[in-house]
Amino acid sequence: MATETALLALVAILGTMGTVFGPMLLAAQLNKARLVEKREDWKRQDAVAAQAEEAARLLLAANERVARATIKTNTKLDVIHTLVNSNMTAAMQAELDATTREVAMMREVVALNEAAGRTPSQEALAAIEATQNKINELSASLQDRLRQTKVAESQIFIAKEVEEEEEATRGSD
């Protein structure tokens, strides 16, 4: 009977230990599994952060390339604009020269008629006045164009200097 009591006491002790240590073992197991999950989550977050960092680096490089291309394009457009303006200015200068010759010839004809004793017609005098007005307008337009051309040329010069500085900076990197 003493053995039975001892055996019964042993079973009671083991049962009590199971109810005490069972939840503790279960909690330890759950904590270990949770730590493994957290480590996997941190590893995934690190990978996502690395991908985001690489994407940002690539985007920055692409933006720099676009900015350089834009500067080059704008510089070329400025050169084209200047060339077109200079061609237009040359055409206006040629028109001014021709109109100046035309009014000189018209005045010469009026002077010859007056020397011959003939009065110039109202149409001829009106044409001379209209032609002189045209000369004045062309002269003013040419002056404006020349000022604009100087401004454009200085802008092109500055843009080229900036581009050369950027290229020198990129070359030294």
Contacts in CASP RR format, 6 or more apart in sequence:
PFRMAT RR
TARGET T0000
AUTHOR 0000-0000-0000
METHOD contacts of the structure
MODEL  1
MATETALLALVAILGTMGTVFGPMLLAAQLNKARLVEKREDWKRQDAVAA
QAEEAARLLLAANERVARATIKTNTKLDVIHTLVNSNMTAAMQAELDATT
REVAMMREVVALNEAAGRTPSQEALAAIEATQNKINELSASLQDRLRQTK
VAESQIFIAKEVEEEEEATRGSD
68 166 0 8 1.000
71 159 0 8 1.000
71 162 0 8 1.000
71 163 0 8 1.000
71 166 0 8 1.000
72 163 0 8 1.000
74 159 0 8 1.000
75 156 0 8 1.000
75 159 0 8 1.000
75 160 0 8 1.000
75 163 0 8 1.000
78 152 0 8 1.000
78 155 0 8 1.000
78 156 0 8 1.000
78 159 0 8 1.000
79 156 0 8 1.000
81 152 0 8 1.000
82 149 0 8 1.000
82 152 0 8 1.000
82 153 0 8 1.000
82 156 0 8 1.000
85 145 0 8 1.000
85 148 0 8 1.000
85 149 0 8 1.000
85 152 0 8 1.000
86 149 0 8 1.000
88 145 0 8 1.000
89 142 0 8 1.000
89 145 0 8 1.000
89 146 0 8 1.000
89 149 0 8 1.000
92 138 0 8 1.000
92 141 0 8 1.000
92 142 0 8 1.000
92 145 0 8 1.000
93 142 0 8 1.000
95 138 0 8 1.000
96 135 0 8 1.000
96 138 0 8 1.000
96 139 0 8 1.000
96 142 0 8 1.000
99 131 0 8 1.000
99 134 0 8 1.000
99 135 0 8 1.000
99 138 0 8 1.000
100 135 0 8 1.000
102 131 0 8 1.000
103 128 0 8 1.000
103 131 0 8 1.000
103 132 0 8 1.000
103 135 0 8 1.000
106 124 0 8 1.000
106 127 0 8 1.000
106 128 0 8 1.000
106 131 0 8 1.000
107 128 0 8 1.000
109 124 0 8 1.000
110 120 0 8 1.000
110 124 0 8 1.000
110 125 0 8 1.000
110 128 0 8 1.000
113 119 0 8 1.000
113 120 0 8 1.000
114 120 0 8 1.000
END
